[in-house]
Amino acid sequence: MFPILLISLPYKSVTISINRSMLFVIFCRRMAEPTFKNGSSPPPSSPVTSKNLVRNTITQPCADDSVAQPTPVTPDTEALISSSERRTFSSVLTGLSSPSPADRKQAVKSLRQITKRSRSFRALVGDEPTAIHQLLSILSDAGDDNELREEAVTAVFNLSIHDANKKTIGESNGIALLIQSMKIDGGTMSTRGNAAAALFTLSALDSNKSKIGELGAITPLVDLFDTGSLSAKKDAASAIFNLCLLNENKARAVKSGAVNACIAAMEDISSEIVDESLTLLALLTTNQEAAEEVADAGGVPPLLMILRKGATSTNLENAVVVLYAACSSDRRKLKEVGEEESMHGTISKLSICGTSRAMRKATGILEKLKRIKHNTH
């Protein structure tokens, strides 16, 4: 009977059967997403530090039992791409550096197509030192060719999905070119939306968050969130949210009109971005200026309407979080909330049947109302 070792990790279980010179390792991911100390989950395809724990747990019994240790296996990009696909990639690289504008345009189009369908290609392009820089050079020279600009921006977005490429693009002029593509007159909505999506993926790196904000991306992103197509608005909202995880970008978003854009979306009964607006406002109102602007710009009535009519638990939570912030920054708004409470009991209902955070904020609002009532008697 060969020894069997069962290991339990925070998010995986590992079964190891040791047969002198062989190891069989089975990783079983639980159905529920893992929760780490920082509240985030690892990307589906990214290595996590727990793998080191697994490796150490494997190698120690091997050493103790004089069993040969397994050789670490790294993903082989070469093995995942067929010879015909490699020829295509080689042709694309040649086309990107061609002196012919038509050849370069076709190469960008092909690059956009192959990086859309294959993550192996996204990694392969990143491994080629000149490929991304050649693509960005073509985007820089796109001028009035909106078709070429759209293909190039979309290719940059596809490439930005691969983690290693985020740093390469961020350290080049890629961020500035994406911002320019959102602002250029006559640009297609698809170009602007894909540029926003690329900024969102790039902003996964804190260094890129700062650079994107400093280079002035938030203003065109807010404009896209306010006036773009539905998909473009959602891409812009995602990018703004991620950028505003950095405090300095919250102030930039407020100055760029993000609060007003969110309030306008909440007031529009036909709006399909209420979820995004509430989520973004809940983050922004941790900034005092944003909370004051919600109060000053007429944000309380639509928030009360959402709370009264009911919504998803997430939307109710975000709405009452924003309302609490607005009332804390301007106590005069408690009068409107008090009238709502007297007529419909909206806040009381949420204080006993919402999420834990929603109930806490609702209770806080009720306590503010009680203090005001006590002070007036």
N, C-alpha and C positions, 0 to 999 in steps of 0.2 A: 504493500500500500504506500503510495507516494504521499509525502506530507502536503497538506493543503492549508494555505494561509488566507484568511478572510480579513480584509481591511475595510473599515468604515471611515470615510472622509466627509467633510461638510456637505459635498454635493454629489459624491460618487461612491460607489462601492466597488471594491476590486477583489477579484478572486484569483489567486495564484496557485497553480499546481506545479510543483517542482519535480522534474524527472531527471535528476543528476545534471544533465547538460541543457535541458530545455525549460523554458518558462512560457506559460500560456497566461496572458493577461487580458482580462475582459473588463472593459469599463462600461458601467451601466449608469447612464444619466437619469436622474429622477425626473418625473413628469413636471414637478413644480420647479420654477426658476429659482436659482440660489440667491441668497441675500448675503451680501458681504458687509463689512463694517461700515463702508461708506455708502451703503444703501444701493449700490449698483450691481448689475449682473455682468459677468464676462461675456464678450461677444461670442456668438455661436461657434466661430471658427478660430478663435484666438486661444493661444496657450495660456494657462493660468499657473500661478505659483504652486498650486496643490500638486501639480505634476512632479515637482521636485520632492514633495513628501512621498509620493508613490515610488519614485525612483530610489530614494533612500531606503524605503521600507523593503524594496525588492533586493537591493544590492547587499544589505546587511545579512539577511539569511543566506544569501549566496556565499558570502565570505565565510560565514560560520560553518557552512556545510561543504566548503571547498568546491562549490559549483561555479562554473564559468559565468561571469556576469554578462547580461545581455548588452549588445551594442546599441546605443541610442539611435533611434530611427528618426530622421528628419524628412519632411515632405519633399519628394523629388518632382519638381516642376517639369523637368524634362520628360519624365515617364508619363505624365498626365497629358501630354500634347503629342498628337500623331505627327508623323513625318510630313504629311501633306499640310497640316496646320502650321508646322514650323516653316515650311516653304512660303506659306502665305505671310507669316510674320516677317520673314526675311524680305519679302517683296514690299511689305508695308514700310519697313525701315528704309529701304532703298528709295521708295517713293517720297518719303518725308524730306529727304535731302536732295531731291531732284531739282534741277534748275527750271523745270517746266511747271508753271502754275497749275495746269490741268492735272499733271501727275501728282502734285502735292495735295490737291483737293481730293482726288480719288483715294490717295493714301490715308488722309484724315478720315474720310468716310468709312474706309475699310477698318481702320483702327477703332472707330466708334462701334462698328458692328461686332468685331471680335472681342472687344473688351466688355461688351454688354452681355454676351452669352457665356463667357468663360472667366472664372476667377483666376485660372492658371495663366491666362493671357495677361490679366491685370498685373500679376506678380512678375511675369516674364518681361513686360515692358519696363517695369521698375528696375529690373536687373540690368537692363541695357542703359548704360550711362547717358547716352545722348538722346534717347527717344523722347522723353518728356520735354526736354529743353527744345528739341526741334518742333514738337507740337505747339509749345507755348510761343515759339518764334513765329510760327504760321498764324496763330491766333492774334498775335500782336500786329501782324501785317494784313489782317483780314479786311480792314477798311470798310467799304460799303457792301462788301459781298456778305449779305446776311445769311445765305445758305452755308457758306464756309464757316462763318462765325458760329452758327448753331451746331454744325457738326463738330467743330473743335471744342466748344464749351461742353457739349455732351460727352465727348471723349475724355475731357478732363474730369468731369463728374464720375464717369465709370472708373477711371484710374484712381480717383480719390477714395474709393471704397476700400481699396487695399491699404492696410495700415502703414506699410513701409513707404508708400507713395505720398502719404499725407505730409511727411516731413520734407520730402523732395520738392513738392509743389509749394509748400509753405515757405521754404527758404529761397525759392526763386521769385520771379515776378508773377507767378500764377494767380495769387490772391488779387493783386491790383488789376490784372486782366479780366478776372471774373467780375469784379466790381464795375469796371468800365463797360463790360458787356451788358450789365443790368441798366446802365444809365444811358447808353447810346441811343440817339434818336433813330427811329425806324427799325429797331431791333425787334425780333419776333418774341411773342409771349413765351414760346417754348425755350428760347435762348435765355430769357430772364429767369424763368422758373428753374431751368437746369443749372444756371449759375448760382441761384439761391440754394439749390439742393447740394451743389458742390461745396459751397461755403459751410453748409450745415455739417457735412461729413468731415471737412477739414477742421472744423472747430472742435472736434473731439480731442485735439491736442491743445493744452492750455496756452502754449506759445503761439499757436495760430489764433486762438480766441482773442488774445491781446492785439496781435497784428491786424486781424480783420477789423476790429473796432477802431484802431488807430488810423487805418487807411480809409475810413469813412464808409464802410459797408452798410451801417445800420440805417442811414437815411434812405438809400434806394430800396433796402429790404422792407422798411416800413411803408414806403410808397407802393411797393409790389403787394404787400399784405392788404393795403387799403383799396387798390384799384385793379389788381391782377385777376386772371382767371381763377377758378376754384382751386385747381391743382397748384397753380403758382402761389396763391395765397397760403395754402397749407405748407408748401416748401419754405416760403418766407417766414411763416410763423415758427416753424421748427428751427430755422437758422437763428432767428431773433432770440428764441427761448434759450438755445444752447449758449449763445454769445452772452446773454444776460446772467448766466451763472457766474460770470465775472463782474464784480460790483461796479467797476468803472464803466462797463458797458450799459448798465441799468440807467445811469444818468444820461448817457448818449441816446438811449432809446426814448426816454422821456422827452428830451429836447427835440427829438426827431418826430414827435407826434404819435408815438406808439399807443399811449393811453387813449387819446382821442379816437384813434382808429379802432381800438378794441371796443370802446363805448358805442361807436357808430354801428359796429357789427352786432352788438347786443340789442340795440334799439330796432334793428331791421328784422322784422318777424320772418322774412324769407331767407335770412342769412344762414349759410351752411358752415360758418366758421365760429359759431358761438362757443363750442368746446375749446377751440384753440384760443379764442379771446379771453375766456375765463382763466384758462391755465396760465396764459401769459401775464394777465393782470395779477393773479395770485403771487407770481414771482416778482413782478415789478413793484408791487406795493410794499415790499419789504424796504423799499426806498421811500423816504419821507416825502420827497417831491412828487413821486408818483401817487402816493396816497392822497396828498393834497389836491392833485389834479383830478383824481377821480371824483372827489367831493365838489370841486369848483366847476368841473365840466359837465355836470348833470349825470354822473354815473350811478347815483343812488336809486332813482326810480327804476331803471331797467334791471338793476340787481334785485330789487324787491319784487319785481314782476316775475323774474326767474324763480325766486324762492317761493313765491305764492303759487305759481302754476305747477311747480314740481319739475324735476329733471332727473338726470342720472345722479347717483350718489356723489360721483366725482364733481359734477357741475355744481351741485348744491354746496358741497364742501368749499369749492373754490369761490363761489359767489359770496358765501358768508364770511370767508377769510378776507375778501376784498372789502366787503361792507364793514367789517370790524375795523380794518385799517383806515377806511374813509371816516368813520365815526370817531376814531381816536385822534385823527388829525384835525377834524372840524366838528366840535360837539354840537354845532347848530343843526347838523344833519340828523341828530337823534330825534328831533321833532318829527321829521318825516317817518323815521323808523317807528316812533311811538304811535303815530296815527295808524300806520300799517298794522302794528301789533294790536291796537285797540279794536280795529275792524275785523281782522282775519286771524289773529293769533299766530302769524307766520313764524316768528322767531321762536315762540314757545314750543311749537310743534317740532321745529328742528332741534331744539335743545334736548329733546327726549327720544328722538328716533333717527338721528343722522349718524354719520361716522363719528368716531371718537373726537376727531379734530373739529368737525362741524359742530358737534354738541358743545365742545369747550368754547368755541368762538361765539356761538349763539348765547350761551350762558353769560359770557362776558358782556355781550350787548345788552342783555336783560339787566345785568347788574348796573350798567351805566344808566339805563332808563330809570331804575329804582333810585339811584343817587340823585338824578335830576328831579324826580318827583318829590323826593324827601326834602331837597333844598328849596323847592318852591312853596312848601307848606310852612 
